[in-house]
Amino acid sequence: MRTVLALDLKDDPALIAEYEQHHRRIWPEIAQHLKQQGVTGMEIYRLGTRMMMVMETDDAVFDAAAMAAATDTDPRVRAWEELMWRFQAPTPWTPAGQKWVSMTRIFDLSQQQD
């Protein structure tokens, strides 16, 4: 399954540069955590302060609630999330207490008729 999520960054060029630096090589424990949760691919794109994450998951393994619970109970993953929150900001449409939120697909070329 493919999920597309959005999140903003704080509007500070130095913080944005540091955030990108952290993502040039994420902590090994974070990569392992993602793989254990069934994440098979992940990319993050940025335009200004808006970010978009494309996450590919193995439907037989991935469970969003289980991933959230694992994130909350693993001290190293929790430390990564706390570090990342220094740079991140919710979008204007993000519910309170959430970070990355799913985007709604509004167009798919493969669904178009010739």
GURO-923594 format. One line per field, with one value per atom (N, C-alpha, C): residue number from 1; atom name; z, y, x. Coordinates in Angstrom, 2 decimals, always signed. Last residue first. Example, Ala and Ser with C-alpha at 12.3 -4.5 7.8 and 13.67 -1.06 7.14 Angstrom:
num <- 2/2/2/1/1/1;
atomo <- N/CA/C/N/CA/C;
w <- +7.08/+7.14/+7.87/+7.80/+7.80/+7.80;
v <- -2.25/-1.06/+0.03/-5.69/-4.50/-3.30;
u <- +12.85/+13.67/+12.90/+13.19/+12.30/+13.20;
//
This chain:
num <- 114/114/114/113/113/113/112/112/112/111/111/111/110/110/110/109/109/109/108/108/108/107/107/107/106/106/106/105/105/105/104/104/104/103/103/103/102/102/102/101/101/101/100/100/100/99/99/99/98/98/98/97/97/97/96/96/96/95/95/95/94/94/94/93/93/93/92/92/92/91/91/91/90/90/90/89/89/89/88/88/88/87/87/87/86/86/86/85/85/85/84/84/84/83/83/83/82/82/82/81/81/81/80/80/80/79/79/79/78/78/78/77/77/77/76/76/76/75/75/75/74/74/74/73/73/73/72/72/72/71/71/71/70/70/70/69/69/69/68/68/68/67/67/67/66/66/66/65/65/65/64/64/64/63/63/63/62/62/62/61/61/61/60/60/60/59/59/59/58/58/58/57/57/57/56/56/56/55/55/55/54/54/54/53/53/53/52/52/52/51/51/51/50/50/50/49/49/49/48/48/48/47/47/47/46/46/46/45/45/45/44/44/44/43/43/43/42/42/42/41/41/41/40/40/40/39/39/39/38/38/38/37/37/37/36/36/36/35/35/35/34/34/34/33/33/33/32/32/32/31/31/31/30/30/30/29/29/29/28/28/28/27/27/27/26/26/26/25/25/25/24/24/24/23/23/23/22/22/22/21/21/21/20/20/20/19/19/19/18/18/18/17/17/17/16/16/16/15/15/15/14/14/14/13/13/13/12/12/12/11/11/11/10/10/10/9/9/9/8/8/8/7/7/7/6/6/6/5/5/5/4/4/4/3/3/3/2/2/2/1/1/1;
atomo <- N/CA/C/N/CA/C/N/CA/C/N/CA/C/N/CA/C/N/CA/C/N/CA/C/N/CA/C/N/CA/C/N/CA/C/N/CA/C/N/CA/C/N/CA/C/N/CA/C/N/CA/C/N/CA/C/N/CA/C/N/CA/C/N/CA/C/N/CA/C/N/CA/C/N/CA/C/N/CA/C/N/CA/C/N/CA/C/N/CA/C/N/CA/C/N/CA/C/N/CA/C/N/CA/C/N/CA/C/N/CA/C/N/CA/C/N/CA/C/N/CA/C/N/CA/C/N/CA/C/N/CA/C/N/CA/C/N/CA/C/N/CA/C/N/CA/C/N/CA/C/N/CA/C/N/CA/C/N/CA/C/N/CA/C/N/CA/C/N/CA/C/N/CA/C/N/CA/C/N/CA/C/N/CA/C/N/CA/C/N/CA/C/N/CA/C/N/CA/C/N/CA/C/N/CA/C/N/CA/C/N/CA/C/N/CA/C/N/CA/C/N/CA/C/N/CA/C/N/CA/C/N/CA/C/N/CA/C/N/CA/C/N/CA/C/N/CA/C/N/CA/C/N/CA/C/N/CA/C/N/CA/C/N/CA/C/N/CA/C/N/CA/C/N/CA/C/N/CA/C/N/CA/C/N/CA/C/N/CA/C/N/CA/C/N/CA/C/N/CA/C/N/CA/C/N/CA/C/N/CA/C/N/CA/C/N/CA/C/N/CA/C/N/CA/C/N/CA/C/N/CA/C/N/CA/C/N/CA/C/N/CA/C/N/CA/C/N/CA/C/N/CA/C/N/CA/C/N/CA/C/N/CA/C/N/CA/C/N/CA/C/N/CA/C/N/CA/C/N/CA/C/N/CA/C/N/CA/C/N/CA/C/N/CA/C/N/CA/C;
w <- -22.06/-23.32/-24.16/-18.66/-19.87/-21.09/-15.73/-16.83/-18.02/-13.80/-13.72/-14.87/-14.11/-14.49/-14.45/-13.00/-14.45/-14.88/-10.47/-10.78/-12.28/-7.97/-9.38/-9.51/-5.28/-6.05/-7.54/-2.21/-3.64/-4.40/+0.70/-0.11/-1.58/+3.15/+2.12/+1.32/+6.63/+5.28/+4.38/+8.58/+8.30/+6.85/+11.13/+9.73/+9.57/+13.96/+13.18/+11.70/+16.54/+15.44/+14.74/+18.40/+18.88/+17.79/+16.43/+17.62/+18.04/+12.89/+14.19/+15.35/+10.43/+11.25/+12.56/+8.83/+8.82/+9.68/+8.86/+9.38/+9.50/+9.97/+8.92/+9.53/+12.72/+12.09/+10.96/+12.26/+12.70/+12.04/+13.13/+12.48/+13.08/+14.65/+13.32/+12.68/+16.99/+17.08/+15.76/+16.18/+16.49/+16.71/+16.02/+14.78/+15.06/+18.75/+18.04/+16.79/+19.16/+19.92/+19.25/+17.43/+17.20/+17.95/+18.66/+17.29/+17.03/+21.13/+21.10/+19.71/+20.23/+20.90/+20.88/+19.36/+18.38/+18.95/+21.85/+20.78/+19.70/+23.40/+23.81/+22.69/+22.35/+22.08/+22.39/+22.74/+23.74/+23.53/+20.60/+21.96/+22.99/+18.46/+18.52/+19.94/+19.00/+19.03/+19.12/+18.60/+19.92/+20.05/+15.85/+16.82/+18.22/+14.85/+14.64/+15.63/+15.58/+16.15/+15.98/+13.97/+15.43/+16.11/+11.36/+11.83/+13.35/+10.36/+11.12/+11.76/+8.02/+8.50/+9.19/+7.02/+8.25/+8.86/+4.72/+5.60/+6.95/+3.30/+3.95/+4.92/+3.44/+3.22/+4.01/+2.11/+3.20/+2.70/+1.40/+0.84/+1.97/+1.60/+2.37/+1.72/+1.04/+0.34/+1.04/+2.47/+2.62/+1.82/+2.03/+1.64/+1.77/+3.63/+3.28/+2.90/+3.45/+3.35/+2.92/+3.30/+4.61/+4.58/+0.14/+1.20/+2.55/-0.31/-1.05/-0.02/-0.17/+0.49/-0.55/+0.41/-0.49/+0.24/+1.36/+1.83/+0.83/+1.11/+0.55/+1.13/+1.71/+2.24/+1.58/+1.81/+1.12/+1.71/+3.55/+2.54/+1.75/+6.74/+5.79/+4.83/+8.75/+7.43/+6.43/+11.10/+11.09/+9.72/+10.49/+11.36/+11.33/+9.05/+8.36/+9.18/+11.15/+10.00/+9.29/+12.80/+13.30/+12.14/+11.10/+11.53/+12.03/+10.92/+9.71/+10.07/+13.62/+13.00/+11.73/+14.11/+14.85/+14.24/+12.56/+12.15/+12.86/+11.89/+12.86/+12.43/+8.47/+9.70/+10.63/+6.60/+7.17/+8.50/+5.80/+4.86/+5.30/+7.84/+6.95/+5.86/+9.09/+9.85/+8.93/+7.02/+7.37/+8.15/+7.18/+6.00/+6.26/+9.66/+9.47/+8.27/+9.04/+10.03/+9.90/+7.21/+6.80/+7.76/+8.91/+7.74/+7.27/+10.72/+11.19/+10.03/+8.95/+9.67/+10.19/+8.00/+7.09/+7.80/+9.31/+9.75/+8.90/+9.87/+8.83/+9.30/+10.57/+11.07/+10.04/+8.17/+8.94/+9.49/+8.02/+7.76/+8.58/+6.31/+7.56/+7.17/+4.88/+4.86/+6.26/+3.03/+4.24/+4.11/+1.36/+1.18/+2.34/+1.01/+1.78/+1.55/-0.66/-0.67/+0.12/+0.00/+0.00/+0.00;
v <- +6.46/+7.01/+7.57/+7.33/+6.60/+7.26/+7.17/+7.95/+7.04/+5.87/+5.79/+6.53/+6.52/+5.16/+4.98/+9.06/+8.93/+7.55/+10.30/+9.10/+8.88/+12.73/+12.40/+11.17/+13.03/+13.63/+13.34/+11.56/+11.52/+12.08/+13.31/+12.69/+12.72/+12.53/+13.41/+12.61/+12.01/+11.49/+12.55/+13.73/+13.39/+12.96/+13.85/+13.53/+13.15/+14.53/+15.11/+14.89/+15.38/+14.57/+15.29/+17.11/+15.91/+15.01/+18.27/+18.43/+17.09/+17.67/+17.60/+17.71/+19.91/+18.76/+18.77/+22.08/+21.11/+19.90/+23.56/+24.20/+23.23/+21.08/+21.88/+22.58/+21.34/+20.77/+21.68/+21.25/+22.01/+21.39/+20.32/+20.14/+21.02/+20.54/+21.12/+21.19/+19.21/+20.52/+21.27/+16.75/+17.75/+19.14/+15.27/+15.76/+16.84/+14.66/+15.47/+16.08/+13.02/+14.27/+15.21/+10.91/+11.69/+13.03/+9.96/+10.47/+11.37/+9.12/+10.18/+10.80/+7.05/+8.20/+9.39/+5.30/+5.86/+7.11/+4.74/+5.33/+5.96/+3.61/+4.85/+5.53/+2.45/+2.29/+3.59/+3.14/+2.30/+2.12/+4.69/+5.22/+4.43/+2.98/+4.26/+4.81/+0.99/+0.67/+1.93/+2.47/+1.90/+1.57/+3.04/+4.14/+3.64/+0.43/+1.23/+2.39/-0.31/-1.05/-0.25/+1.49/+1.56/+0.84/+0.65/+2.01/+2.11/-2.11/-1.73/-0.39/-4.29/-2.93/-2.77/-6.95/-6.64/-5.31/-7.14/-8.29/-8.02/-4.83/-4.93/-6.09/-3.09/-4.47/-4.66/+0.26/-0.71/-2.08/+3.34/+2.06/+1.03/+6.72/+5.54/+4.31/+9.87/+8.75/+7.49/+12.99/+11.69/+10.66/+16.33/+15.25/+13.95/+19.54/+18.26/+17.27/+23.02/+21.90/+20.64/+25.11/+24.47/+23.27/+24.57/+25.57/+24.87/+21.37/+22.61/+23.70/+18.09/+19.37/+20.48/+14.58/+15.70/+16.98/+11.41/+12.70/+13.76/+7.97/+9.14/+10.37/+4.55/+5.84/+6.92/+1.10/+2.22/+3.52/-0.68/-1.21/-0.10/-1.18/-0.10/-0.60/-3.02/-3.32/-2.19/-2.67/-2.33/-2.56/-3.21/-4.15/-3.90/-0.86/-2.15/-3.18/+1.05/+1.17/-0.17/+0.03/+0.17/+0.22/+0.37/-0.98/-0.97/+3.16/+2.35/+0.95/+3.65/+4.17/+3.39/+2.56/+2.03/+2.48/+4.18/+2.79/+2.20/+7.49/+6.55/+5.12/+8.55/+8.43/+7.43/+10.56/+9.23/+9.16/+12.73/+12.18/+10.78/+13.68/+12.70/+12.19/+15.58/+14.38/+13.29/+17.50/+16.81/+15.53/+18.41/+17.68/+16.91/+19.71/+18.62/+17.76/+21.71/+20.69/+19.47/+23.20/+22.60/+21.49/+24.03/+23.20/+22.49/+25.64/+24.43/+23.47/+27.67/+26.89/+25.58/+28.75/+28.09/+27.24/+28.34/+28.78/+28.06/+27.58/+28.47/+29.12/+24.15/+25.52/+26.37/+22.17/+22.47/+23.89/+20.10/+21.31/+21.32/+17.24/+17.87/+19.12/+14.54/+15.91/+16.37/+11.43/+12.21/+13.59/+8.69/+9.99/+10.86/+5.26/+6.32/+7.59/+2.26/+3.54/+4.54/-1.17/+0.00/+1.24;
u <- -9.51/-8.99/-10.11/-10.06/-10.49/-9.88/-8.06/-8.63/-8.96/-6.68/-8.14/-8.84/-4.06/-4.46/-5.98/-3.90/-3.91/-4.41/-5.65/-4.86/-4.98/-6.34/-6.17/-5.30/-6.48/-7.57/-7.46/-5.86/-5.56/-6.75/-5.23/-6.27/-5.86/-2.73/-3.27/-4.31/-2.38/-2.62/-3.21/+0.07/-1.34/-1.48/+2.46/+2.21/+0.73/+1.12/+2.21/+1.91/-1.30/-0.79/+0.36/-2.35/-1.68/-1.13/-5.05/-4.20/-3.62/-4.92/-5.60/-4.60/-3.83/-3.46/-4.22/-4.08/-5.19/-4.92/-1.76/-2.98/-4.16/+0.65/+0.03/-1.19/+2.97/+1.77/+1.28/+6.48/+5.31/+4.08/+9.89/+8.59/+7.51/+12.14/+12.16/+10.77/+11.65/+12.32/+12.23/+10.77/+9.74/+10.35/+13.11/+12.50/+11.47/+13.50/+14.47/+13.84/+11.25/+11.38/+12.39/+11.90/+10.68/+10.74/+14.25/+14.29/+13.08/+13.21/+14.22/+14.33/+11.54/+10.94/+11.91/+13.49/+12.55/+11.90/+14.65/+15.47/+14.58/+12.55/+13.20/+14.01/+9.50/+10.93/+11.66/+6.85/+7.50/+9.00/+5.95/+5.82/+6.62/+6.39/+7.10/+7.09/+4.57/+5.99/+6.83/+2.21/+2.49/+3.98/+2.45/+2.39/+2.73/+2.35/+3.54/+3.58/-0.23/+0.90/+2.20/-1.65/-1.79/-0.62/-0.91/-0.59/-0.66/+0.65/-0.54/-0.21/+2.15/+1.94/+0.60/+2.02/+2.76/+2.34/+0.61/+0.56/+1.21/+1.23/-0.09/-0.19/+4.04/+3.62/+2.33/+4.11/+4.06/+3.63/+5.57/+5.12/+5.17/+5.02/+5.38/+4.75/+6.04/+5.44/+5.94/+5.50/+6.13/+5.33/+6.14/+5.26/+6.06/+6.26/+6.85/+5.76/+6.72/+5.77/+6.52/+8.44/+8.30/+7.35/+9.62/+9.54/+9.50/+8.94/+8.81/+8.61/+10.24/+10.00/+9.87/+9.69/+9.92/+9.59/+10.76/+10.22/+10.65/+9.96/+10.63/+9.96/+10.22/+9.81/+10.64/+9.31/+9.90/+9.38/+8.24/+9.17/+9.85/+7.28/+7.53/+8.60/+6.88/+6.34/+6.47/+8.17/+6.75/+6.11/+10.78/+10.06/+8.56/+11.39/+11.34/+10.57/+11.35/+10.45/+10.29/+13.43/+12.05/+11.06/+15.63/+15.23/+13.79/+15.73/+15.54/+15.05/+16.22/+15.00/+14.70/+18.69/+17.53/+16.21/+20.39/+20.12/+18.90/+19.24/+19.79/+19.45/+19.70/+18.93/+19.61/+21.37/+21.61/+20.89/+19.98/+20.96/+21.38/+18.43/+17.82/+18.77/+19.99/+19.61/+19.07/+19.95/+21.19/+20.90/+17.33/+17.76/+19.05/+17.53/+16.57/+16.99/+19.38/+19.73/+18.82/+17.88/+19.16/+19.56/+15.81/+15.52/+16.79/+17.21/+16.55/+16.24/+18.03/+19.04/+18.43/+15.55/+16.50/+17.55/+12.52/+13.83/+14.87/+9.63/+10.16/+11.45/+9.32/+9.37/+10.09/+7.56/+8.76/+8.63/+4.61/+5.37/+6.65/+3.36/+3.80/+4.59/+1.50/+2.01/+2.38/+1.64/+1.39/+2.02/+0.42/+1.07/+0.65/+0.97/+0.34/+1.13/+0.43/+1.14/+0.31/+0.84/+0.00/+0.89;
//
